[in-house]
Amino acid sequence: MIGKIKLFLSESRGEFKRINWPTRKEAFRMVFIVVAISVAVAVFLGGADFIFLSLLKRIIS
């Protein structure tokens, strides 16, 4: 059991060395894209919710 854990950790360490990590500039750009898309989706869903709520209020009253 301990041998399997050591093997797993050793292989994991080797895999981490082969990862192609993004540069700081690339990471910031990707974060900006994710935040921008999230805000756009939130605005769209908020607007759709407002419109549907307004329509529902008109139908009910």
DOTI-751700 format. One record per residue (C-alpha): residue number from 1; x, y, z; residue in three letters. Coordinates in steps of 0.001 Angstrom, whole numbers, plus 500000, padded with zeros to 6 digits. Example, Ala and Ser with C-alpha at 12.3 -4.5 7.8 and 13.67 -1.06 7.14 Angstrom:
2
+-----+--------+--------+--------+------+
:  nr :   east :  north :     up : rest :
+-----+--------+--------+--------+------+
:   1 : 512300 : 495500 : 507800 :  ALA :
:   2 : 513670 : 498940 : 507140 :  SER :
+-----+--------+--------+--------+------+
This chain:
61
+-----+--------+--------+--------+------+
:  nr :   east :  north :     up : rest :
+-----+--------+--------+--------+------+
:   1 : 500000 : 500000 : 500000 :  MET :
:   2 : 502748 : 502464 : 500944 :  ILE :
:   3 : 504657 : 501480 : 497808 :  GLY :
:   4 : 501673 : 502360 : 495634 :  LYS :
:   5 : 501354 : 505748 : 497301 :  ILE :
:   6 : 505051 : 506468 : 496779 :  LYS :
:   7 : 504770 : 505416 : 493144 :  LEU :
:   8 : 501730 : 507634 : 492652 :  PHE :
:   9 : 503476 : 510635 : 494202 :  LEU :
:  10 : 506606 : 510025 : 492164 :  SER :
:  11 : 504647 : 509792 : 488920 :  GLU :
:  12 : 502594 : 512849 : 489837 :  SER :
:  13 : 505758 : 514850 : 490447 :  ARG :
:  14 : 507024 : 513793 : 487029 :  GLY :
:  15 : 503777 : 514850 : 485375 :  GLU :
:  16 : 503902 : 518263 : 487040 :  PHE :
:  17 : 507333 : 518851 : 485551 :  LYS :
:  18 : 505941 : 518248 : 482058 :  ARG :
:  19 : 503071 : 520722 : 482403 :  ILE :
:  20 : 503307 : 523736 : 480127 :  ASN :
:  21 : 502277 : 526474 : 482570 :  TRP :
:  22 : 500904 : 529729 : 481110 :  PRO :
:  23 : 502871 : 532915 : 481490 :  THR :
:  24 : 501605 : 535623 : 483803 :  ARG :
:  25 : 500375 : 537613 : 480807 :  LYS :
:  26 : 498484 : 534634 : 479380 :  GLU :
:  27 : 496952 : 533849 : 482766 :  ALA :
:  28 : 495705 : 537417 : 483228 :  PHE :
:  29 : 494273 : 537423 : 479714 :  ARG :
:  30 : 492423 : 534160 : 480316 :  MET :
:  31 : 491100 : 535404 : 483662 :  VAL :
:  32 : 489893 : 538613 : 481999 :  PHE :
:  33 : 488091 : 536616 : 479312 :  ILE :
:  34 : 486379 : 534419 : 481898 :  VAL :
:  35 : 485305 : 537416 : 483983 :  VAL :
:  36 : 484064 : 539313 : 480919 :  ALA :
:  37 : 482010 : 536366 : 479688 :  ILE :
:  38 : 480626 : 535789 : 483182 :  SER :
:  39 : 479549 : 539422 : 483461 :  VAL :
:  40 : 477992 : 539339 : 479991 :  ALA :
:  41 : 476012 : 536201 : 480813 :  VAL :
:  42 : 474926 : 537675 : 484150 :  ALA :
:  43 : 473706 : 540861 : 482463 :  VAL :
:  44 : 471868 : 538866 : 479809 :  PHE :
:  45 : 470194 : 536583 : 482341 :  LEU :
:  46 : 469333 : 539518 : 484591 :  GLY :
:  47 : 467762 : 541348 : 481661 :  GLY :
:  48 : 465839 : 538282 : 480556 :  ALA :
:  49 : 464617 : 537748 : 484107 :  ASP :
:  50 : 463480 : 541362 : 484356 :  PHE :
:  51 : 461620 : 541157 : 481047 :  ILE :
:  52 : 459904 : 537874 : 481898 :  PHE :
:  53 : 458975 : 539157 : 485347 :  LEU :
:  54 : 457468 : 542304 : 483829 :  SER :
:  55 : 455498 : 540252 : 481314 :  LEU :
:  56 : 454279 : 537904 : 484012 :  LEU :
:  57 : 453123 : 540808 : 486177 :  LYS :
:  58 : 451170 : 542246 : 483236 :  ARG :
:  59 : 449545 : 538896 : 482525 :  ILE :
:  60 : 448589 : 538286 : 486155 :  ILE :
:  61 : 447231 : 541763 : 486883 :  SER :
+-----+--------+--------+--------+------+
